[in-house]
Amino acid sequence: MNLFNSMVILLIAVTESTATFLSERFGALADSDAGEGVVSAAIAVLIFAFLGVILWVAFKATMGTATNAVNAQVAKLGQ
């Protein structure tokens, strides 16, 4: 399983456990569903932010590797 799939599964598990915890903790305080969409949107924003960080790190690593390979090839041309 690649890193992306592992992170998605981890995020789903964390989201589910957090939602369960919050509903058990605060469910007795309010029996209505008011504000549930806001909470879901906030969780979605956090998930996308986390995925953005992962993709940025992967991009930086890939570009670093590509830069090193290009620099090595250019150095060989001058010899």
BELQUIBEL-V367442 format. One record per run of one state. SS is the DSSP state (@ for helix, = for strand, . for the rest). FROM is the first residue (numbers start at 0). LEN is the number of residues. If there is no record, write none. Layout:
{{SS | FROM | LEN} {SS | FROM | LEN}}
This chain:
{{. | 0 | 2} {@ | 2 | 24} {. | 26 | 9} {@ | 35 | 42} {. | 77 | 2}}
